[in-house]
Amino acid sequence: MPTMTAAQRREEARIAYDAFLKSCPTNQLLDRLSDKWVSLVVAALSAGPMRYSDLGRKIAGVSPKMLTQTLRSLERDGLLTRKVTPSVPVRVDYELTPLGHGLALLLTAVKDWAETHFDEVRQARERYDSETPAD
């Protein structure tokens, strides 16, 4: 068997990814990206950089702990950057990276779809609930 370069090994591994397998890294990434807080943070930042407090006000219902965890995970994944400006009080701004902007296009489209079609979904739910006997 011929020796493979690191780039060839990475390409072979990429081709072998199968998001339907729980142990696959792409499955784990999809799990992270499907979190509602991730979607809302990325959608909020798609308009431009924001401070932590502005994000907390923009995203209704997110606790400070959950917002911090979400921001850290997105920074770790390379989807956003955190910029600290020394001042009193300290200013912390978050901004999407180019990778994050690519994701924002998708997640913003999903958010827009949900806002546009929620009445149809609500009607379908009501119809289903009225036609389906309770267990």
C-alpha positions in Angstrom: 0.0 0.0 0.0 1.5 3.4 -1.0 2.2 6.0 1.6 -0.3 8.8 1.7 0.4 12.5 2.4 -1.4 14.2 5.3 -3.5 16.1 2.8 -4.5 12.8 1.1 -5.4 11.3 4.5 -7.5 14.3 5.4 -9.3 14.2 2.0 -10.0 10.5 2.5 -11.4 11.1 6.0 -13.6 14.0 4.7 -15.1 11.7 2.0 -15.7 9.0 4.7 -17.7 11.4 6.9 -21.3 10.3 7.4 -23.5 12.6 9.4 -26.0 9.8 10.0 -23.5 8.1 12.2 -23.6 9.3 15.8 -19.8 9.1 16.2 -19.1 11.1 13.1 -17.7 14.6 13.7 -20.2 16.0 11.2 -23.1 14.6 13.2 -21.7 16.3 16.3 -21.3 19.6 14.4 -24.9 19.4 13.1 -26.0 18.8 16.7 -24.3 22.0 17.8 -25.6 24.0 14.8 -29.2 22.9 15.4 -29.3 24.4 18.8 -31.8 27.3 18.9 -29.4 29.6 20.7 -26.7 29.1 18.1 -29.2 29.9 15.3 -30.4 33.0 17.0 -26.9 34.3 18.0 -25.6 33.7 14.4 -28.7 35.4 12.9 -28.3 38.4 15.3 -24.6 38.8 14.4 -25.3 38.5 10.7 -26.2 42.2 10.8 -22.8 43.1 12.2 -20.8 43.1 15.4 -22.6 43.3 18.7 -21.8 43.6 22.3 -22.6 40.9 24.8 -25.3 43.0 26.5 -26.9 43.9 23.1 -27.1 40.2 22.2 -28.7 39.4 25.6 -31.4 42.1 24.9 -31.9 41.0 21.3 -32.4 37.3 22.0 -35.4 37.0 24.2 -35.2 34.3 26.9 -31.5 33.5 26.7 -29.9 33.3 30.1 -26.5 34.9 30.7 -25.1 31.4 31.3 -26.5 30.0 28.0 -25.4 33.1 26.0 -21.9 32.7 27.4 -21.7 29.0 26.6 -23.1 29.6 23.1 -20.7 32.4 22.3 -17.7 30.3 23.6 -18.7 27.3 21.5 -19.1 29.4 18.4 -15.7 31.0 19.0 -14.1 27.6 19.5 -15.6 26.4 16.2 -14.2 29.4 14.4 -17.6 30.9 13.6 -17.1 34.2 15.5 -14.4 36.3 17.1 -14.4 38.0 20.5 -12.7 41.4 20.7 -12.0 42.9 24.1 -11.5 46.6 24.3 -9.9 47.8 27.6 -12.2 50.6 28.9 -14.3 51.2 32.0 -16.4 49.1 31.8 -14.6 46.6 29.6 -16.1 46.4 26.1 -16.5 43.0 24.5 -17.7 42.8 20.9 -18.6 39.6 19.0 -18.4 39.4 15.2 -18.9 36.6 12.7 -15.9 35.2 10.9 -16.1 34.5 7.1 -17.0 30.9 8.1 -19.7 32.2 10.4 -21.1 34.5 7.6 -21.5 31.4 5.4 -23.5 29.7 8.1 -25.5 32.8 8.8 -26.8 32.8 5.2 -28.3 29.3 5.9 -29.6 30.0 9.4 -31.1 33.3 8.6 -32.9 31.7 5.7 -34.4 29.1 8.1 -35.3 31.9 10.6 -37.0 33.9 7.8 -38.8 30.8 6.6 -40.1 30.1 10.2 -41.3 33.7 10.5 -43.0 33.6 7.1 -44.7 30.2 7.4 -45.6 30.0 11.1 -49.3 30.6 10.5 -49.4 27.7 8.1 -47.6 25.5 10.6 -50.0 26.6 13.4 -53.0 25.8 11.3 -51.6 22.4 10.4 -51.0 21.7 14.1 -54.6 22.8 15.0 -56.0 20.6 12.2 -53.8 17.6 13.3 -54.8 18.0 17.0 -58.5 18.3 16.2 -58.4 15.1 14.0 -56.1 13.0 16.1 -57.6 11.4 19.2 -55.6 12.0 22.5 -53.9 9.0 24.0 
